[in-house]
Amino acid sequence: MTGPAGPPDCVACGGTVAPDGFCWDCGELQPSFRAHLETTLGTGAAGVSDRGRRGLNQDAMAVTGSGEWTIGVVCDGVSMSPRAERAAQVAATVGAARLTKGLREGTLPETVLTDAAASAGRAVGALAASVDAAPACTYVAGIVGPEGIWCAWIGDSRAYWLPDEGTCVAMTEDDSDQREALTAWLGADAGEPRAQVRSYRPRGPGRLLLCTDGLTRHQPDAGGLRAVLTRRRRSTPADLRLLEDARALIGYGMDAGGQDNITALLIRTPQPRRGY
């Protein structure tokens, strides 16, 4: 009988690769680490993250639930910073955990979104060896409940409301200047950035999309993003539709060039309550 496969060998020195993707022996990050990731939360949410044509995937995502709430966070490591992939992973994990805890305690969505972004920022800041060697990332979070959707962001990762019928809405505005350089991010060299928060009350069901600029550089228009989804096969089983939608968005970005990491996380929004 053949036993389970051991840890992979490091591409640089042949040593043992740790669970975080770095070699125990030489410290080299493995190119295939987190190359393609998929996640689902029942039939309510699904996300896909792919490294695209890049050697490393510096995007991260997290999705969870708390009672009637569905929670998603997407982060994009700033490529010019050290260990940008670690910054994104920490921000997504900490942000989602803080959102889950706050909503469970009955905190208002606007408040918990602001608090969660600040917590994620402090966690990323703690990774820095110095201000001049500070891991950094962008951040977008969304929460969906029976009475509406809310999102918060820092940087140029985005949120879109994509209704089944009606007008699509871009819910975020990039923190960037005329040259598309970031003006806000998470990291020890970013000071204390405060997340911008926006809410929306849908009139019907649809999907909240959280994504990185690896997708939106190829299709920034909300209506165009929904059009990508309408071209998918209609025979997809209900429990796989959101995952297939997320895969379709990643495929679109790859077909358009895939020069950057691409992440798309979709959260299904319910039919609003009667009298809403």
C-alpha positions in Angstrom: 0.0 0.0 0.0 1.3 3.4 -0.9 1.3 6.0 1.9 0.2 9.7 1.5 2.4 12.0 -0.5 4.8 14.1 1.6 5.4 17.8 1.3 6.6 19.0 -2.1 10.2 19.7 -2.8 11.5 23.3 -3.1 12.1 24.4 -6.7 15.2 26.3 -5.6 17.1 23.9 -3.2 15.1 20.7 -3.1 14.2 21.3 0.5 10.8 20.8 2.3 8.0 23.3 1.6 6.0 24.5 4.6 2.2 24.9 4.5 2.6 28.7 3.9 4.4 28.0 0.6 7.9 28.9 1.7 10.8 26.5 1.9 11.8 25.5 5.4 15.5 25.4 4.3 16.1 28.4 2.0 13.0 30.5 2.6 12.1 30.6 -1.2 8.4 31.1 -2.0 7.2 28.4 -4.4 5.8 29.6 -7.7 2.9 27.2 -7.7 1.8 28.1 -4.2 -1.9 29.2 -4.3 -1.7 29.3 -8.1 -5.5 28.6 -8.5 -8.0 28.6 -5.6 -11.7 28.0 -5.5 -14.1 28.4 -2.5 -17.8 28.1 -1.9 -20.3 28.7 0.9 -23.2 26.5 0.2 -25.2 28.0 -2.7 -24.8 31.5 -1.3 -21.3 32.5 -2.3 -18.4 31.3 -4.4 -15.0 32.7 -5.4 -12.1 31.9 -7.7 -8.5 33.3 -7.5 -5.9 32.7 -10.1 -2.3 33.9 -10.5 -2.9 34.7 -14.2 0.3 35.1 -16.1 2.2 36.1 -13.0 4.6 33.8 -11.2 2.9 34.2 -7.8 -0.7 34.8 -6.7 -0.7 37.8 -4.4 -4.5 38.0 -4.2 -6.5 36.5 -1.3 -10.1 36.0 -0.5 -12.3 34.9 2.4 -16.0 34.0 2.6 -18.1 33.1 5.6 -21.5 33.5 7.2 -23.1 34.7 10.4 -26.8 34.1 10.8 -28.6 35.8 8.0 -25.4 37.5 6.8 -23.0 36.4 4.1 -19.6 37.9 4.3 -16.8 38.2 1.8 -13.4 39.9 1.7 -11.0 40.2 -1.3 -7.5 41.6 -1.0 -4.7 42.3 -3.6 -1.1 42.4 -2.5 0.8 45.5 -3.6 3.4 43.9 -5.9 6.2 46.4 -5.1 6.0 45.6 -1.4 7.8 42.7 0.3 5.7 39.6 1.0 2.6 41.2 -0.6 0.9 37.8 -0.8 1.2 37.5 3.0 -0.3 40.9 3.5 -3.3 40.0 1.4 -3.9 36.7 3.2 -3.7 38.3 6.6 -6.0 41.1 5.7 -8.6 38.8 4.2 -8.5 36.5 7.2 -8.6 39.2 9.9 -11.2 41.2 8.1 -13.6 38.3 7.7 -13.2 37.2 11.3 -13.9 40.7 12.6 -16.9 41.1 10.4 -18.3 37.7 11.5 -17.8 38.6 15.2 -19.3 42.0 14.9 -22.4 41.0 13.1 -23.0 38.1 15.5 -22.8 40.7 18.3 -25.4 42.9 16.6 -23.1 45.7 15.5 -24.4 47.9 12.7 -23.1 46.9 9.3 -21.5 50.4 8.7 -19.7 50.2 12.0 -18.4 46.7 11.7 -17.2 47.3 8.2 -15.1 50.2 9.4 -13.8 48.4 12.4 -12.9 45.3 10.4 -10.9 47.2 7.8 -9.0 49.0 10.6 -8.3 45.6 12.3 -7.0 44.2 9.0 -4.8 47.3 8.6 -3.3 46.9 12.0 -2.6 43.2 11.3 -0.9 44.0 8.0 1.1 46.7 9.6 2.4 44.3 12.2 4.0 42.2 9.4 6.5 45.0 8.7 10.2 44.7 9.6 10.3 48.5 9.2 8.3 51.3 7.5 10.7 50.9 4.6 10.1 47.1 4.4 6.3 47.0 4.8 4.0 44.4 3.2 0.9 46.1 1.7 -2.4 45.3 0.1 -5.7 46.7 -1.0 -9.0 45.6 0.6 -12.6 45.3 -0.3 -15.3 43.7 1.9 -19.0 43.0 1.4 -21.8 41.8 3.5 -25.2 40.7 2.3 -28.4 40.3 4.4 -32.1 40.2 3.9 -32.4 44.0 4.1 -29.6 45.1 1.8 -25.9 45.0 0.9 -23.0 46.9 2.3 -19.3 47.2 1.2 -16.1 48.9 2.4 -12.9 49.4 0.6 -9.3 50.8 0.7 -7.4 50.9 -2.5 -8.5 49.8 -6.0 -10.2 46.4 -5.4 -13.8 46.8 -6.2 -17.4 45.9 -5.5 -20.3 45.7 -8.0 -24.0 45.1 -7.6 -25.1 42.9 -10.5 -28.9 42.4 -10.3 -30.7 39.6 -12.2 -32.7 42.4 -13.8 -32.3 46.1 -13.9 -29.3 48.5 -13.7 -25.9 47.3 -12.5 -24.0 49.5 -10.0 -20.4 50.1 -9.3 -20.4 50.4 -5.5 -16.8 51.5 -5.0 -14.5 54.3 -6.2 -10.8 53.6 -6.6 -8.4 55.2 -4.1 -6.0 56.3 -6.9 -4.7 59.4 -8.6 -4.8 60.4 -12.3 -1.9 58.1 -13.0 -3.7 55.2 -11.4 -1.2 55.2 -8.5 -2.7 54.1 -5.2 -3.5 56.8 -2.7 -4.7 54.4 0.1 -3.8 50.9 1.1 -3.2 48.7 4.1 0.4 48.5 5.5 2.8 50.1 8.0 3.7 52.8 5.5 0.0 53.8 5.0 -0.7 55.5 8.3 -4.3 54.9 9.5 -6.4 54.7 6.3 -10.1 54.8 7.0 -12.4 52.6 4.8 -15.1 54.2 2.7 -18.4 52.5 3.2 -21.4 52.3 0.9 -24.8 50.6 1.2 -27.5 49.6 -1.3 -31.0 48.3 -1.0 -31.8 46.0 -4.0 -35.3 45.7 -5.3 -34.8 42.2 -6.5 -32.3 39.3 -6.3 -28.8 39.5 -7.8 -25.1 39.1 -7.0 -22.6 41.2 -5.2 -19.2 40.9 -6.9 -15.9 41.6 -5.0 -12.9 41.6 -7.3 -9.3 42.7 -7.9 -8.0 44.9 -10.6 -6.7 41.9 -12.5 -10.3 41.6 -13.7 -11.5 45.2 -13.9 -8.5 46.4 -15.9 -10.1 44.3 -18.7 -13.8 45.0 -17.9 -14.4 48.0 -15.6 -18.1 48.4 -16.5 -20.7 46.8 -14.2 -23.0 46.0 -17.1 -20.1 44.4 -19.0 -19.3 42.2 -16.1 -22.9 41.0 -15.9 -22.8 40.3 -19.7 -19.9 37.9 -19.1 -22.1 36.0 -16.7 -25.1 35.8 -19.0 -23.1 34.0 -21.6 -22.5 30.9 -19.3 -24.3 27.7 -19.9 -27.9 27.6 -18.5 -27.7 23.9 -17.7 -25.4 24.4 -14.7 -26.9 22.9 -11.5 -28.1 25.4 -9.0 -25.5 24.5 -6.4 -22.7 25.2 -8.9 -24.0 28.3 -10.6 -22.1 30.9 -8.5 -18.9 28.9 -8.8 -19.4 28.7 -12.6 -20.0 32.4 -12.7 -16.8 33.1 -10.8 -14.9 30.8 -13.1 -16.4 32.6 -16.1 -15.1 36.0 -14.8 -11.6 34.5 -14.3 -11.7 33.0 -17.8 -12.7 36.4 -19.2 -9.7 38.0 -17.6 -7.4 35.3 -18.8 -8.7 35.5 -22.3 -8.1 39.2 -22.2 -4.4 38.8 -21.3 -4.3 37.8 -17.7 -1.3 40.0 -17.0 -2.2 40.2 -13.3 -3.6 38.0 -10.6 -7.4 37.7 -10.9 -9.9 37.2 -8.1 -13.7 37.2 -8.3 -15.9 36.5 -5.3 -19.7 36.4 -5.8 -22.3 36.6 -3.1 -25.9 35.8 -3.9 -28.5 38.3 -2.7 -31.9 37.1 -1.6 -35.3 38.4 -2.7 -35.9 41.4 -0.5 -38.4 41.0 2.3 -42.0 42.1 1.6 -42.6 45.7 2.5 -39.0 46.5 2.0 
